[in-house]
Amino acid sequence: MKTSEEYKEHLYKMKPNIYINGEQVGRDDSRLAGSMTTISRTFESVNDPEFKDLITATSHITGDTINRFTHIHQSVEDLLKKQDMTRQICHYTGGCIFRCMGVDAMNALSIITARAESMTERPYHQRFLKYLKEWQTNDTVGCCAQTDPKGDRSLRPHQQADPDLYLRVIEHREDGIVVRGAKHHITAAAVAEEIIVTPTRFLTPEEDEYAVSFAVPGDWDGVYLVTRASNMKQRENVPCPAGTFGDVENTVIFDDVFVPNERVFLGGYEGEHQFGGWLALLFALYHRHSYTGCKPSSTDILLGYSALVSEYNGIEDKKHVQSKLADLISVAELVYASGIAAAYKATKDECGTMIPDPMFCNVGRKHAGKNYYHELETLADLSGGLPATLPFERDFFDEEKIGPLLQKYIKRKADIPAENVYKLYRTLSDVLCSSIGGVISVAGVHGGGSPVMEDIAILKQYDIDSRKAIAKYLAGITDE
């Protein structure tokens, strides 16, 4: 397993195909440093006694000890450890750790490539297993590029005025394929070593060309990353762990990109449309299970801030505060419980990969997304207006006139130092009022798929007719 230094060194050697606000930059650009720091925690935790049992696993193809972020789940215990690992590490990074997308895509591919190879006799699963071995050996950081631009939402992919609004195969060659299109909302692409592409929806027989999945390095020829980097507001006097992390969201453009056969896991050939939908669904399922780890962690963090600011303000024992904290605890633990249930009710695919229960994954993710703005509202309510109006650091720490006055008038409880109050509100300002705070708030609702997709999955999985039958029985209704 590699170190965080080796991970960063690899990124710095990659070609500069990143575009940020009109600039073409390399991965040594300072605006990407926060996201690299976040991912680095997944390497550093391997040697942390608190995480060692959680963050390492045994590869089912080599028998080697590997980072769990490269593992294919083989048991209920694997799913539970992945969930627990995610929740715990997110506590140290203040939120998303960015490696779930890659491993979630790999687990989905382990199943779909096996099915596709069995049904088409193309060596998709053989290619995947070879790629997986390299992925695990190199402790690869990957992202998943799934969401297409989609164009006119009322039209299917093959009906769009511009067929490239869904990524597609434009040419089949003897040695590979050529693809064209783009993917939106791709978290961490600029700081990932590999980009894994999957379809975004179910496809029809007219849409075989869109049933394409492959993996390429992040700096592959013809790949352009248009990046929105978000970071905490720069700190001068109050450094803290939360201030070192960041986020990068990307539009990934594939401009007539050649992908060699060994990296193609679905080739967009005739009859392959069915695999596109299955792969889209499975990636979303694994990712929503990952959310039952990271979203409880996000709630833990917001709960901690809410409780601490209430303590500093002297209201922690008030009934309305206790009720709000109980609400936050309930959200965190219900979402986490959904993930546990999804793991215990998982099924094992013929290829050996465990598939978490779809109902509990989607219910958990829906509950998390539905409550995220309510959690932020709770924090804002208990914090008051100061996160939005907090004086700048240089004013607060001025040693002549303004600083001592600000330190006098920011006081809350007499036994809490003014500097501690400022440090807390400085962080709350980042959470509630900064660029990255805004990004994270939207991601809390839409990350892993928009809420409507969870509704669709829940309604398809649930047996509503049997519940109607219960109602009829209890009401004494007999069908003629």
Number of C-alpha atoms within 10 A of each C-alpha: 15 15 17 17 12 13 21 19 13 12 21 15 12 16 14 19 19 24 18 15 9 8 9 14 15 19 23 17 13 10 18 23 20 21 25 27 17 25 24 19 17 25 21 14 18 21 12 11 9 12 17 14 13 21 25 22 22 15 21 14 12 11 9 12 15 21 25 24 26 28 25 26 26 19 18 20 12 18 25 21 22 23 22 22 23 28 25 17 23 24 19 17 23 21 24 27 27 23 22 24 27 24 27 27 26 26 22 25 30 23 21 23 25 22 18 20 16 13 11 13 11 16 18 25 23 15 16 23 16 13 17 21 16 12 19 23 18 15 20 22 25 30 29 26 28 24 22 22 18 21 16 13 9 9 11 18 26 18 12 16 11 12 17 21 19 25 29 27 24 16 14 16 11 7 10 15 23 18 25 21 20 24 25 17 21 21 24 27 28 33 26 25 20 21 26 24 23 29 28 26 20 18 23 18 11 14 22 22 27 31 31 25 25 22 23 20 14 26 23 18 16 14 22 22 24 23 22 19 23 22 22 21 16 12 14 10 11 16 11 11 9 18 19 20 25 25 28 26 19 23 23 24 18 21 15 18 19 22 21 16 18 17 20 21 30 30 27 25 16 13 16 23 24 16 23 26 18 20 27 23 20 21 26 24 28 26 25 28 34 26 30 32 28 29 29 29 26 24 25 21 17 22 23 15 20 25 22 17 22 19 15 20 17 13 16 18 11 10 10 12 18 14 11 19 20 13 16 23 15 14 22 25 18 17 29 27 17 23 30 26 18 26 26 16 15 19 16 14 13 10 14 15 18 23 25 26 22 25 20 25 30 30 21 30 29 23 20 26 24 15 18 23 15 13 22 18 13 19 25 19 13 21 22 11 11 15 21 16 11 15 13 11 17 13 16 20 18 14 11 9 11 14 15 14 14 17 18 11 9 16 18 16 14 10 8 13 14 17 15 13 19 22 16 17 20 22 20 24 22 21 24 19 16 19 16 20 19 15 17 20 17 13 18 20 20 17 18 23 18 13 17 11 16 25 14 11 17 18 12 11 13 12 10 11 9 10 11 11 14 13 12 13 11 9 9 9 11 8 6 3
